[in-house]
Amino acid sequence: MNFSIPTISFILALLASGLTSAHAGEHLYSANNPKWKTECSACHLAYPPQLLPAESWRAMMTQLDKHFGADASLDAKTAAEISAFLQANAGRNKREATGKSPLRITETRWFKQEHDEVPARVWSSAAVKQPSNCAACHTQAERGDFSERSLRIPR
């Protein structure tokens, strides 16, 4: 098989991005760390590290005592392990138009583009409540699968 340089570049970019599938639109993430999974999912979905850049995870992990209105403090060893895992597996996306790395996945350009067709009533519905509740619509989110085939928007 002969591949063109643009095709090879595209495949390498997909692999580097952390996507586990080469199909466009398939949002599958596989990075895993037991402490990350246990600690983060104790309160919410353990969001895949690929959804934010390393700078965002670094900032978030240094402010766990003020984690979106809650004290999510961890002992230093656990925090260091989770922080290293998140940064090593972070997305390669660039800063937002503001020049800052976002702390909320819902504030990224990628998230906004992916969800631009979702009506406001869905976000505020009793089943969803807020955009950060990925598992309300992405039925396999806890497994790192945010693909459209596992998408079920609550009515």
Backbone torsions as a table, in degrees:
resi	resn	phi	psi	omega
1	MET	NA	137.0	176.1
2	ASN	-113.5	126.6	178.5
3	PHE	-111.8	143.9	176.6
4	SER	-74.6	160.5	178.3
5	ILE	-58.4	-44.3	177.9
6	PRO	-61.1	-37.0	179.5
7	THR	-66.5	-44.7	179.0
8	ILE	-63.0	-42.1	178.6
9	SER	-61.2	-41.6	179.1
10	PHE	-63.2	-45.4	-179.6
11	ILE	-63.5	-44.3	178.6
12	LEU	-63.4	-38.7	178.0
13	ALA	-63.8	-40.3	177.5
14	LEU	-62.8	-45.6	179.9
15	LEU	-62.9	-42.3	-179.8
16	ALA	-67.9	-26.3	-177.3
17	SER	-74.2	-13.7	-178.4
18	GLY	93.2	-2.1	177.6
19	LEU	-68.4	134.4	-178.3
20	THR	-95.6	1.7	178.9
21	SER	-130.5	142.9	-179.8
22	ALA	-91.3	7.5	180.0
23	HIS	-88.0	127.6	178.7
24	ALA	-59.4	138.0	177.7
25	GLY	84.2	-4.2	178.8
26	GLU	-89.7	104.8	-177.3
27	HIS	-98.0	88.1	-178.7
28	LEU	-118.3	129.5	-177.5
29	TYR	-127.4	138.3	-173.3
30	SER	-123.2	-3.8	-179.2
31	ALA	-57.5	141.2	-177.8
32	ASN	-148.1	144.9	176.2
33	ASN	-152.3	123.1	-176.0
34	PRO	-57.1	-41.0	-179.4
35	LYS	-68.1	-41.6	176.4
36	TRP	-57.9	-49.5	-177.8
37	LYS	-60.6	-47.1	-177.7
38	THR	-66.5	-51.1	-175.1
39	GLU	-68.5	-48.6	-175.4
40	CYS	-72.2	-38.5	-177.9
41	SER	-78.9	-2.6	174.9
42	ALA	-65.8	-26.1	-178.4
43	CYS	-118.8	-28.0	-177.3
44	HIS	-158.0	177.4	174.9
45	LEU	-56.2	135.4	173.8
46	ALA	-76.9	94.6	-174.9
47	TYR	-62.6	134.2	178.5
48	PRO	-56.8	134.2	-178.1
49	PRO	-59.6	-25.3	-178.8
50	GLN	-65.8	-13.5	-176.7
51	LEU	-79.4	-11.1	175.8
52	LEU	-136.7	154.5	176.4
53	PRO	-74.5	162.3	-178.5
54	ALA	-54.9	-40.2	-179.4
55	GLU	-59.6	-37.2	178.6
56	SER	-67.1	-46.0	-179.9
57	TRP	-63.8	-40.4	179.6
58	ARG	-59.7	-47.5	179.1
59	ALA	-63.0	-43.7	-177.9
60	MET	-62.9	-42.2	-176.8
61	MET	-71.3	-16.9	177.2
62	THR	-91.0	-2.2	-178.6
63	GLN	-125.3	31.8	-175.9
64	LEU	-63.8	-22.7	177.3
65	ASP	-71.5	-13.9	177.8
66	LYS	-129.7	48.7	-174.8
67	HIS	-80.6	88.6	179.1
68	PHE	52.4	45.7	176.3
69	GLY	90.2	2.4	179.7
70	ALA	-128.3	157.7	175.2
71	ASP	-95.1	106.2	-179.1
72	ALA	-109.5	29.1	-177.0
73	SER	-56.0	145.2	178.1
74	LEU	-128.2	161.0	174.0
75	ASP	-65.5	156.1	-172.3
76	ALA	-57.7	-40.8	-177.9
77	LYS	-65.7	-46.1	179.7
78	THR	-64.9	-44.2	179.2
79	ALA	-61.1	-41.4	179.8
80	ALA	-65.0	-41.5	179.6
81	GLU	-64.9	-46.5	-179.4
82	ILE	-66.1	-42.4	178.9
83	SER	-60.8	-45.1	178.7
84	ALA	-61.9	-42.1	178.7
85	PHE	-62.6	-47.8	-178.6
86	LEU	-61.7	-44.3	-178.9
87	GLN	-68.6	-38.1	180.0
88	ALA	-67.5	-27.6	-176.8
89	ASN	-110.1	12.5	-176.5
90	ALA	-64.6	159.4	175.7
91	GLY	-69.5	160.9	-179.0
92	ARG	-101.8	14.1	-177.9
93	ASN	-67.4	156.8	-176.8
94	LYS	-87.9	173.9	176.8
95	ARG	-60.0	157.2	177.0
96	GLU	-75.4	172.6	-178.8
97	ALA	-57.5	-24.8	180.0
98	THR	-73.8	-12.7	-177.2
99	GLY	88.3	-1.1	-179.3
100	LYS	-109.8	153.3	172.5
101	SER	-83.3	130.1	-176.3
102	PRO	-72.2	150.8	173.8
103	LEU	-97.4	-18.2	179.2
104	ARG	-111.4	128.7	177.9
105	ILE	-59.5	-35.4	-178.8
106	THR	-67.3	-11.5	178.9
107	GLU	-97.1	0.1	-179.0
108	THR	-80.1	151.2	175.9
109	ARG	-57.1	-42.2	-178.3
110	TRP	-57.5	-49.5	-178.9
111	PHE	-60.2	-46.3	-178.6
112	LYS	-62.3	-40.0	178.3
113	GLN	-68.3	-40.9	-179.7
114	GLU	-66.8	-29.0	-173.8
115	HIS	-113.6	15.8	-175.5
116	ASP	-65.0	-20.8	-179.7
117	GLU	-92.2	-1.1	-179.8
118	VAL	-79.2	120.3	-179.5
119	PRO	-65.5	147.8	-179.4
120	ALA	-55.7	-34.0	-178.5
121	ARG	-62.7	-28.5	178.6
122	VAL	-68.0	-44.6	-178.6
123	TRP	-60.5	-35.2	-176.5
124	SER	-97.2	4.0	179.6
125	SER	-66.8	157.9	-178.8
126	ALA	-60.7	-31.6	-178.1
127	ALA	-77.8	-27.9	-176.5
128	VAL	-103.7	-51.5	177.9
129	LYS	72.3	-40.3	-179.3
130	GLN	-161.9	155.5	-177.6
131	PRO	-60.2	-25.2	-179.1
132	SER	-76.8	-5.3	179.7
133	ASN	-86.5	66.7	-175.0
134	CYS	-53.7	-42.2	-175.0
135	ALA	-64.4	-16.7	178.6
136	ALA	-63.6	-32.6	-178.8
137	CYS	-114.1	-36.2	-179.4
138	HIS	-91.2	96.0	-170.9
139	THR	-65.2	-18.5	179.6
140	GLN	-113.2	20.9	-176.9
141	ALA	-56.8	-38.6	-179.0
142	GLU	-64.5	-18.5	177.4
143	ARG	-97.0	4.7	-179.9
144	GLY	83.5	13.7	-178.3
145	ASP	-104.5	108.4	178.6
146	PHE	-113.6	24.3	-177.1
147	SER	-73.1	160.8	-178.5
148	GLU	-69.3	-24.3	-179.1
149	ARG	-69.5	-19.9	177.1
150	SER	-105.3	15.8	-178.5
151	LEU	-88.2	127.7	176.3
152	ARG	-138.8	104.7	-179.5
153	ILE	-80.8	121.5	-179.4
154	PRO	-61.7	146.8	178.7
155	ARG	-99.1	NA	NA
